[in-house]
Amino acid sequence: MRKFALTLSAAILFSATPLSAGAVTYDFTDENKYDVGDLSDSLIVGGSSVSATLSGSGTLSFTNFDGGGLVAPLALDHDGVGVGDDEITVGSEYIDVAFSETVAVTGFHFLDLFKSNLNTDAEVAEVWLGGVLTYSFTADLLFQQMGGYSFAAVSPFLADMLRFTAGVGNDGVGVADYALAGIDVQAVPLPAAIWLLLSALGGLGLVSRRRTAVPA
């Protein structure tokens, strides 16, 4: 199994407070959930149905999985999602993933993320949060098997939308690109959920007081 190095570009992280549920995976390699013309899927996250909807800089598409005997915790019906083909290419291509509720993101799955055979360059998967480049995942070590599967576990951080781009770096063959294969999420950390609830209740209380106030 290939390994990879993680370069943290700009961290927007939240403390790893206890989470209210275990992680679930939005698996973009599962053709029963994600395929051309079907770019949204819901999973039960902490007891709520949370959908992840994909969009991007062009036509999003998938191709048949070409990773041979790769073993990964994904369906591997296809290579994941890309722009125009099954990959996100460096330049103007990007993919946005919008969640119907705020989630705590805990990990990322990539395919076709390779390092050059000469060990001089490597492809890079970039993750943006709120317009800020938050993570850069760089392929590491020499090519070992088909698929270029990489998994990155991260400290939980809150997000309702993520953008994925390709960074500068190549595997020595073709162009710098990779496929977005999956995202691991958990329910929002309990302290954050309580804060959101209190904020909402406070707003309702303010509206109520304004409605019942007697004009001067």
C-alpha positions, 0 to 999 in steps of 0.5 A: 500500500502506498504511503503519503506525506501530509503537509499542513498549509493553513490549519483551521482546526477545532479542538478534538472534543468528544463527538456524538457519533462514529464516522461515516464515509461518503464513498464517491467510488460507489456507483450505487450512490454516486455516478453521472447524473446522480451527484448527491447522497445522504448518510445518517450522521449522528442520527440526522440525514445529511446529504453531500452534493457535488458540483465543480468547474465543469462536467463532473464524471467517473470512469471505471476503476483501474486499480487492479487488486487494490484493497481499500475501505471503498466500493471501488466501482469507479475511480471517484469523481473528477472534472471532465474525466475521473480526475481533478487537474491542476489549474482551474479545475475544482470540485465543491462538496456541500453538506446539508448540515455542518459536519465534523470532517475527519478524513479524506480518500484519494485515488490516482495520487502518485509520486514520480518513479524518479522520486523527484516530484509528486502529485498534490491534493488540496482542500480549501475551507472558507476560501482558505487552503487548509490542507495539501496532501502530497503523494509519498514514496515510489509507485507500489501498486495500481490505484494510487490510493491514499487516506489522510486522517485529520483532527476533526474540523467543522465544515458545510462546504469543501473545495478540492483542487490539484496542487503543483506537482506531478508523477512524471507521467501526463499531468498533475491530477488525482481523483476524489474518492471519499470523505469521512465525517462525524456529527458536530462536536457536542459543545459546538452543537449546544452553542449553535442551539443556544444561539438559535434560541437566543435569536428567537427570544430577541424576536419575541421580546421585540414583538411584545414590546409596547411602543413608546 
